């Protein structure tokens, strides 16, 4: 199926605009504090330093003229291919030309807890592996989202870029030229020769360093060892090992190591529909996304990430606000609560899709479902990781008491609508999860709890959903109480064990969703025409919902359908196995990239489908 467009436009630029690579034509590298997007053409067009939510240094993915970039490519026409060095987050971009073959090895060394943790080094090692090739490099930073002036100067083999709030140093093994703003180089490599570019954050806490070929090789080997050692802890050995492990490696890149926070995505304002304004900043920690991420990590055996995130959440709980309750829906990666939203009016946006936003006003919304995600993640950590402490149980009890008092009210819902609060079924469902999981923990471990009161609230939610969340007219569980609009969020009902996966009402719902919201395994969240969300335009299919659908089919015993749908979904990933938030009408990736929510749902679907297939 497809929904009608609201007539938005991208200023006449199509998806094939030479000024912007498709969103999917990128790989990701990072150092557990920030990341860089590297295009298939060898250009770094997104990089924020020194952390995920800092202003961009390279931001040409949001404005090809003003954003800044680090270009590195063959200086002759060449075909390109990208892949990851096996079992790592080291990215290889290859150039195939008539006279030679070359490759860029892009990586960011992982800092430790010494002063080197502040370095934020980005290394680009270029090799000619066959014949000979001319190359060109151009480093054009634009600090502060392109608003802060800077100067550039050369000192021997090093270029210094200095702005008011950030200074970078570029060390190279080839001659550099400079015009006071940008730095560039033209050079030729013969077979077996290499060149190295190292971009470092510099300042009082980080001393200048070079990066000769030997040092670059050592850094490369250390980075490879780090990622392979980390991935070696995985317990998944199923049918889709390569895709699951790539998703795990991607999720790890989205962890902010100093606090254990996990960003929803490392980018801002990549559009959900070209030219329609559905552009948001995802460089923060959503309780919902991160809690589901913990589920995926625990499934695979990565308990340290779960423990770190539990510590982060504990620092956020109980700073109660009369609007949002004990938790906000999202936090800054350092735990801050204030995330004011504003627009960068000087940026044109990806393919002309303005506005470009920084911050996120949804931080002040009421979304009751986050409490279910939170308590479920604590329950799973207590079960598969380490038993939670007495202090954390006190926090759980206080949160559940709050949920018992506040579950029966409208909110903005899981999809963060901007058209007013409503009585969403999913919000009620996850409040049920919060109470039910807490009761399980209390019973299993003999922990103190007001089980009578909790049980009364849990049962009241169940009865309300069954009575008012089921629509006889639609023949399905629906988006809102007493409504008849379908919503993919109800796919979570059997996944959280609210309803049997073969309950007649659930099977009818699954069929209705398959008829109305599914197209070639791709699932729309809801019909924006039938259920206006306060925003212009429409959107693509939501990839996490597609993987939820696969898991629901699996649990219903429809394994052939589930496996076919899963294999189809794999064809919608990019060349590296990465997913943005949404898939557009012609299979293009839309929205912020890559998206943690999508990759964690892929892991869950693969894990459960593989187990069901035996």
GUVEXKOL-560297 format. One record per residue (C-alpha): x, y, z; residue in one letter. Coordinates in steps of 0.05 Angstrom, whole numbers, padded with zeros to 5 digits, always signed. Example, Ala and Ser with C-alpha at 12.3 -4.5 7.8 and 13.67 -1.06 7.14 Angstrom:
2
+00246-00090+00156A/+00273-00021+00143S/
This chain:
614
+00000+00000+00000X/+00020+00073-00004X/-00006+00138+00024X/-00017+00199-00018X/+00036+00253-00016X/+00019+00321+00013X/+00056+00356-00043X/+00122+00371-00008X/+00182+00385-00051X/+00257+00387-00044X/+00269+00452-00083X/+00269+00414-00148X/+00327+00368-00130X/+00317+00294-00142X/+00347+00235-00106X/+00401+00233-00159X/+00427+00303-00145X/+00503+00303-00154X/+00510+00351-00095X/+00486+00298-00045X/+00500+00224-00042X/+00441+00180-00024X/+00436+00171+00051X/+00450+00097+00043X/+00515+00110+00006X/+00553+00119+00071X/+00592+00078+00122X/+00604+00094+00195X/+00667+00098+00237X/+00674+00121+00309X/+00711+00120+00375X/+00653+00111+00426X/+00648+00186+00434X/+00632+00210+00365X/+00627+00184+00293X/+00640+00203+00222X/+00599+00186+00160X/+00643+00167+00100X/+00611+00168+00031X/+00624+00117-00023X/+00661+00172-00059X/+00711+00177-00002X/+00683+00241+00027X/+00671+00250+00102X/+00608+00293+00101X/+00587+00287+00174X/+00632+00293+00235X/+00619+00326+00302X/+00677+00337+00350X/+00689+00321+00406X/+00624+00283+00417X/+00559+00261+00382X/+00519+00323+00399X/+00574+00375+00388X/+00567+00424+00330X/+00589+00394+00264X/+00658+00404+00235X/+00641+00368+00170X/+00567+00376+00154X/+00561+00377+00079X/+00508+00322+00082X/+00462+00378+00108X/+00490+00433+00064X/+00536+00417+00006X/+00562+00489+00003X/+00566+00512+00076X/+00573+00448+00115X/+00646+00429+00104X/+00677+00362+00085X/+00740+00320+00082X/+00747+00297+00010X/+00796+00241-00009X/+00790+00204-00075X/+00824+00181-00138X/+00837+00241-00184X/+00813+00202-00245X/+00745+00170-00261X/+00739+00108-00219X/+00688+00058-00194X/+00682+00053-00119X/+00663-00002-00070X/+00659-00002+00006X/+00665-00056+00058X/+00684-00065+00131X/+00750-00098+00150X/+00721-00165+00175X/+00691-00163+00245X/+00710-00090+00257X/+00686-00019+00248X/+00746-00003+00203X/+00718+00021+00137X/+00751+00007+00069X/+00733+00049+00008X/+00763+00022-00057X/+00775+00058-00122X/+00779+00019-00187X/+00810+00057-00246X/+00840+00035-00313X/+00911+00046-00289X/+00906+00023-00217X/+00868+00004-00154X/+00872+00043-00089X/+00837+00041-00022X/+00824+00085+00038X/+00825+00054+00107X/+00783+00098+00152X/+00782+00088+00227X/+00781+00123+00294X/+00826+00094+00348X/+00790+00078+00413X/+00817+00121+00470X/+00829+00097+00540X/+00818+00133+00605X/+00883+00171+00601X/+00892+00239+00569X/+00889+00204+00502X/+00814+00195+00512X/+00806+00268+00492X/+00845+00262+00427X/+00789+00242+00379X/+00836+00221+00324X/+00810+00206+00255X/+00859+00168+00211X/+00853+00160+00136X/+00906+00113+00108X/+00910+00110+00032X/+00943+00053-00005X/+00955+00038-00078X/+00947-00038-00085X/+00954-00045-00161X/+00986-00002-00215X/+00988+00072-00200X/+00936+00125-00184X/+00934+00200-00175X/+00895+00224-00114X/+00867+00289-00088X/+00851+00309-00017X/+00815+00371+00007X/+00801+00386+00080X/+00750+00441+00088X/+00723+00444+00160X/+00666+00490+00176X/+00662+00497+00251X/+00600+00508+00293X/+00551+00482+00240X/+00586+00529+00190X/+00576+00592+00232X/+00644+00600+00267X/+00701+00632+00227X/+00767+00595+00229X/+00838+00602+00203X/+00885+00550+00173X/+00961+00552+00171X/+01016+00503+00153X/+01075+00482+00196X/+01117+00431+00159X/+01076+00368+00149X/+01020+00393+00193X/+00961+00440+00182X/+00927+00476+00240X/+00854+00495+00238X/+00833+00542+00293X/+00764+00569+00312X/+00737+00601+00374X/+00715+00536+00408X/+00754+00481+00374X/+00823+00470+00343X/+00843+00412+00298X/+00910+00391+00270X/+00919+00352+00205X/+00983+00313+00197X/+01000+00284+00129X/+01055+00245+00096X/+01045+00282+00030X/+01056+00356+00015X/+01000+00403+00034X/+00976+00469+00007X/+00935+00521+00044X/+00895+00584+00028X/+00882+00605+00100X/+00817+00568+00105X/+00823+00500+00070X/+00879+00452+00059X/+00890+00407-00001X/+00940+00360-00034X/+00949+00327-00103X/+00995+00267-00105X/+01007+00201-00139X/+01018+00133-00109X/+01052+00074-00142X/+01036+00001-00126X/+01055-00013-00054X/+01060+00060-00033X/+01016+00093+00019X/+00997+00161+00047X/+00969+00178+00116X/+00924+00234+00139X/+00910+00241+00213X/+00861+00293+00240X/+00866+00307+00314X/+00830+00350+00364X/+00884+00392+00398X/+00885+00438+00458X/+00909+00444+00529X/+00889+00373+00547X/+00916+00340+00483X/+00987+00348+00460X/+01006+00350+00386X/+01025+00284+00355X/+01046+00262+00287X/+01021+00202+00249X/+01076+00171+00207X/+01063+00107+00167X/+01089+00063+00223X/+01046+00096+00275X/+00985+00091+00229X/+00998+00017+00221X/+01002+00008+00296X/+00938+00047+00307X/+00904+00005+00253X/+00924-00060+00285X/+00903-00036+00354X/+00835-00014+00328X/+00824-00081+00293X/+00842-00118+00357X/+00794-00076+00398X/+00734-00090+00354X/+00749-00163+00344X/+00760-00173+00419X/+00694-00139+00433X/+00655-00178+00381X/+00686-00243+00406X/+00639-00240+00466X/+00578-00251+00422X/+00538-00314+00435X/+00500-00312+00369X/+00519-00366+00320X/+00455-00370+00279X/+00436-00366+00206X/+00444-00290+00200X/+00509-00283+00238X/+00540-00231+00191X/+00480-00184+00193X/+00469-00193+00268X/+00542-00179+00283X/+00542-00118+00238X/+00482-00092+00275X/+00517-00105+00341X/+00579-00068+00318X/+00536-00010+00295X/+00500-00007+00362X/+00567-00006+00398X/+00588+00054+00356X/+00527+00091+00382X/+00549+00083+00455X/+00578+00145+00489X/+00630+00110+00532X/+00640+00164+00586X/+00568+00155+00612X/+00542+00091+00580X/+00488+00129+00543X/+00466+00105+00474X/+00445+00154+00420X/+00384+00139+00377X/+00424+00158+00315X/+00488+00198+00304X/+00457+00249+00256X/+00406+00305+00256X/+00353+00326+00206X/+00362+00273+00152X/+00291+00275+00125X/+00236+00223+00133X/+00207+00251+00068X/+00246+00295+00021X/+00225+00368+00029X/+00170+00359+00080X/+00201+00383+00145X/+00199+00317+00183X/+00271+00327+00203X/+00293+00315+00275X/+00356+00313+00317X/+00368+00242+00342X/+00436+00252+00375X/+00408+00240+00444X/+00389+00181+00488X/+00317+00159+00483X/+00298+00116+00543X/+00256+00073+00498X/+00308+00061+00444X/+00365+00050+00492X/+00325+00002+00536X/+00308-00041+00476X/+00381-00037+00457X/+00399-00067+00524X/+00352-00125+00507X/+00390-00137+00442X/+00458-00131+00476X/+00439-00179+00531X/+00413-00229+00481X/+00481-00230+00447X/+00520-00233+00512X/+00546-00161+00518X/+00531-00149+00591X/+00580-00092+00604X/+00540-00045+00557X/+00477-00063+00595X/+00510-00049+00662X/+00537+00018+00639X/+00469+00040+00612X/+00435+00017+00676X/+00481+00064+00713X/+00464+00121+00665X/+00389+00110+00675X/+00397+00107+00750X/+00426+00177+00749X/+00365+00202+00710X/+00309+00169+00750X/+00269+00207+00801X/+00285+00278+00779X/+00210+00284+00776X/+00177+00336+00733X/+00103+00350+00738X/+00098+00345+00662X/+00137+00281+00647X/+00141+00244+00713X/+00203+00209+00741X/+00233+00203+00672X/+00239+00245+00610X/+00233+00209+00544X/+00303+00230+00525X/+00366+00259+00555X/+00431+00288+00531X/+00488+00238+00529X/+00516+00270+00591X/+00448+00263+00626X/+00425+00335+00618X/+00350+00346+00614X/+00347+00411+00574X/+00349+00399+00499X/+00320+00463+00469X/+00302+00457+00396X/+00322+00510+00345X/+00332+00514+00270X/+00396+00526+00231X/+00366+00571+00179X/+00431+00579+00141X/+00434+00505+00124X/+00392+00484+00064X/+00383+00413+00089X/+00395+00346+00055X/+00369+00353-00017X/+00339+00420+00003X/+00299+00388+00060X/+00295+00444+00111X/+00291+00459+00167X/+00354+00432+00198X/+00341+00424+00272X/+00387+00421+00332X/+00357+00398+00399X/+00291+00363+00405X/+00227+00393+00434X/+00198+00324+00444X/+00241+00320+00507X/+00184+00354+00544X/+00129+00307+00519X/+00093+00257+00563X/+00104+00187+00535X/+00081+00135+00584X/+00108+00077+00544X/+00180+00092+00566X/+00165+00065+00635X/+00150-00004+00606X/+00214-00002+00565X/+00254+00019+00627X/+00227-00033+00675X/+00230-00088+00622X/+00304-00073+00610X/+00318-00075+00685X/+00279-00140+00690X/+00321-00171+00634X/+00386-00145+00664X/+00366-00174+00731X/+00352-00241+00696X/+00409-00246+00646X/+00461-00198+00673X/+00469-00185+00747X/+00417-00182+00803X/+00398-00109+00813X/+00418-00075+00877X/+00372-00057+00935X/+00379+00016+00917X/+00359+00003+00846X/+00299-00037+00869X/+00277+00023+00911X/+00280+00064+00847X/+00239+00012+00810X/+00187+00011+00865X/+00180+00087+00863X/+00173+00087+00787X/+00120+00032+00788X/+00081+00069+00843X/+00081+00130+00797X/+00057+00088+00738X/+00000+00060+00780X/-00023+00132+00794X/-00015+00160+00724X/-00025+00105+00671X/-00097+00125+00654X/-00085+00191+00618X/-00071+00214+00547X/-00001+00226+00523X/+00038+00241+00459X/+00053+00168+00448X/+00110+00127+00421X/+00111+00164+00354X/+00118+00232+00388X/+00060+00265+00353X/+00056+00341+00354X/-00019+00345+00348X/-00042+00338+00420X/-00046+00282+00471X/-00088+00220+00459X/-00106+00154+00493X/-00056+00110+00456X/-00062+00035+00465X/+00014+00026+00462X/+00023+00073+00521X/-00026+00032+00562X/+00007-00032+00539X/+00076-00011+00563X/+00049+00014+00629X/+00023-00057+00638X/+00092-00083+00621X/+00124-00037+00674X/+00079-00064+00729X/+00080-00137+00707X/+00156-00141+00701X/+00165-00108+00769X/+00117-00159+00799X/+00157-00215+00768X/+00222-00189+00798X/+00191-00180+00866X/+00162-00251+00865X/+00223-00286+00839X/+00271-00253+00887X/+00225-00241+00947X/+00234-00165+00942X/+00187-00119+00981X/+00130-00092+00939X/+00057-00072+00944X/+00036-00130+00901X/-00038-00121+00915X/-00040-00049+00891X/+00006-00064+00833X/-00036-00124+00812X/-00100-00083+00814X/-00070-00031+00767X/-00040-00083+00721X/-00108-00118+00715X/-00145-00052+00704X/-00099-00036+00646X/-00109-00105+00616X/-00185-00099+00620X/-00185-00029+00590X/-00143-00050+00531X/-00186-00112+00518X/-00250-00072+00524X/-00232-00006+00490X/-00170-00022+00449X/-00205-00075+00407X/-00246-00050+00349X/-00300-00097+00323X/-00306-00053+00261X/-00232-00058+00245X/-00228-00129+00269X/-00164-00112+00305X/-00130-00079+00363X/-00122-00006+00344X/-00081+00057+00355X/-00125+00092+00405X/-00178+00072+00456X/-00247+00072+00425X/-00217+00084+00356X/-00212+00045+00291X/-00145+00067+00262X/-00091+00013+00255X/-00022+00025+00283X/+00040-00018+00277X/+00059-00006+00350X/+00008-00059+00370X/+00056-00110+00340X/+00089-00108+00408X/+00029-00139+00443X/+00052-00212+00435X/+00125-00193+00438X/+00117-00167+00510X/+00072-00226+00527X/+00009-00185+00537X/-00030-00230+00491X/-00018-00300+00465X/+00014-00298+00395X/-00041-00346+00372X/-00100-00313+00407X/-00157-00306+00356X/-00161-00231+00367X/-00087-00224+00357X/-00086-00266+00294X/-00142-00223+00266X/-00101-00161+00283X/-00040-00190+00249X/-00081-00203+00186X/-00110-00133+00187X/-00041-00101+00194X/-00016-00145+00138X/-00072-00121+00093X/-00072-00047+00110X/-00001-00027+00133X/+00046-00077+00100X/+00076-00074+00030X/+00129-00125+00009X/+00149-00138+00082X/+00154-00063+00095X/+00109-00035+00149X/+00080+00035+00155X/+00071+00061+00227X/+00001+00086+00213X/-00039+00122+00160X/-00023+00196+00170X/-00086+00214+00132X/-00132+00174+00178X/-00094+00195+00240X/-00063+00264+00232X/-00001+00274+00273X/+00005+00349+00270X/+00059+00348+00217X/+00058+00361+00141X/+00068+00307+00089X/+00075+00232+00097X/+00133+00186+00109X/+00165+00121+00088X/+00157+00053+00120X/+00186+00046+00189X/+00240-00007+00191X/+00233-00025+00264X/+00160-00040+00252X/+00179-00086+00194X/+00223-00127+00241X/+00169-00127+00294X/+00122-00155+00241X/+00172-00210+00226X/+00177-00228+00299X/+00101-00228+00307X/+00095-00276+00248X/+00148-00319+00279X/+00113-00324+00346X/+00047-00339+00311X/+00080-00399+00278X/+00079-00370+00208X/+00152-00386+00197X/+00154-00388+00121X/+00122-00319+00117X/+00169-00293+00172X/+00231-00320+00138X/+00213-00292+00070X/+00196-00224+00100X/+00263-00224+00138X/+00303-00241+00076X/+00266-00186+00039X/+00283-00136+00094X/+00356-00154+00087X/+00354-00131+00015X/+00334-00061+00039X/+00398-00051+00079X/+00454-00011+00048X/+00517-00043+00019X/+00547-00049+00089X/+00485-00077+00124X/+00465-00010+00154X/+00394+00018+00160X/+00366+00087+00167X/+00300+00098+00203X/+00254+00089+00143X/+00250+00060+00073X/+00221+00104+00018X/+00174+00086-00039X/+00230+00062-00085X/+00271+00028-00032X/+00314+00088-00014X/+00335+00098+00058X/+00305+00158+00093X/+00313+00191+00161X/+00372+00193+00209X/+00427+00142+00195X/+00443+00092+00220X/+00385+00081+00268X/+00395+00043+00333X/+00322+00023+00338X/+00324-00012+00270X/+00387-00051+00285X/+00365-00075+00353X/+00298-00099+00324X/+00337-00136+00269X/+00376-00172+00323X/+00313-00191+00361X/+00278-00215+00299X/+00338-00256+00275X/+00348-00287+00344X/+00276-00309+00352X/+00265-00331+00280X/+00330-00372+00281X/+00309-00406+00346X/+00239-00421+00319X/+00268-00452+00254X/+00311-00498+00297X/
